[in-house]
Amino acid sequence: MAEDTEVRDTGVAKNDAYTGMLAISLIALIIGSVLLFLDYSQYSGKAPNVPPLSAIPKVEPKKDGGVIQPPVDKKDEDKKQ
């Protein structure tokens, strides 16, 4: 027959560096979730501020395939001279 052997748990679980990293990660997740909730709660029931479409300038591509240069302000021209 099989021998009767007892398995004894003689050791106590050790907390090592990975346990500490796990605790730090848990705390970081909790803090991040709280901050996300606080940020989200500011937007409840409010419509987003959308700029009017007329504020966005229209840019037409060049027909010859060249690079479009942004408009130059008079202040920029004075600085170059």
C-alpha positions in Angstrom: 0.0 0.0 0.0 1.0 3.6 -0.3 2.9 5.2 2.5 1.1 7.6 4.8 3.0 10.9 4.4 1.9 14.2 5.9 2.5 17.4 4.0 3.3 20.1 6.4 3.1 23.8 5.6 6.1 24.9 7.6 6.8 28.3 6.0 5.0 31.6 6.0 4.4 33.3 2.7 7.1 35.9 2.1 6.4 39.3 0.8 9.0 40.2 -1.8 9.6 43.0 -4.3 6.9 41.8 -6.6 4.3 42.1 -3.8 5.4 45.7 -3.2 5.1 46.4 -6.9 1.7 44.9 -7.0 0.6 47.1 -4.1 2.0 50.2 -5.8 0.2 49.3 -9.0 -3.1 48.9 -7.2 -2.7 52.3 -5.5 -1.9 53.9 -8.9 -5.0 52.3 -10.5 -7.2 53.5 -7.7 -5.8 57.1 -7.9 -6.1 57.1 -11.7 -9.7 55.9 -11.5 -10.6 58.6 -9.0 -9.0 61.3 -11.1 -10.7 60.0 -14.2 -14.1 60.1 -12.4 -13.5 63.6 -11.2 -12.6 64.8 -14.7 -15.6 63.0 -16.2 -18.0 64.4 -13.6 -17.2 68.0 -14.7 -18.8 67.3 -18.2 -22.1 65.9 -17.0 -25.0 67.4 -19.0 -22.8 70.0 -20.8 -22.5 70.1 -24.6 -18.9 70.4 -25.9 -17.7 73.8 -27.1 -17.5 73.4 -30.8 -15.8 76.2 -32.7 -17.8 77.6 -35.7 -16.9 76.3 -39.1 -16.2 79.7 -40.4 -13.2 80.0 -37.9 -11.4 77.2 -39.7 -9.7 78.6 -42.8 -10.1 76.6 -46.0 -7.0 75.5 -47.8 -7.1 74.6 -51.4 -4.3 72.4 -52.8 -2.1 73.8 -55.6 -2.9 72.4 -59.0 0.8 71.9 -59.8 1.3 69.7 -56.8 3.6 72.1 -55.0 3.7 72.7 -51.3 1.2 75.1 -49.8 2.9 77.8 -47.8 1.0 79.3 -44.8 0.1 83.0 -45.0 2.8 85.3 -43.8 1.9 88.0 -41.3 3.3 91.5 -41.7 5.0 91.1 -38.3 7.0 88.1 -39.6 8.1 90.1 -42.7 9.4 92.9 -40.5 11.5 90.4 -38.4 13.2 89.0 -41.5 14.4 92.4 -42.7 
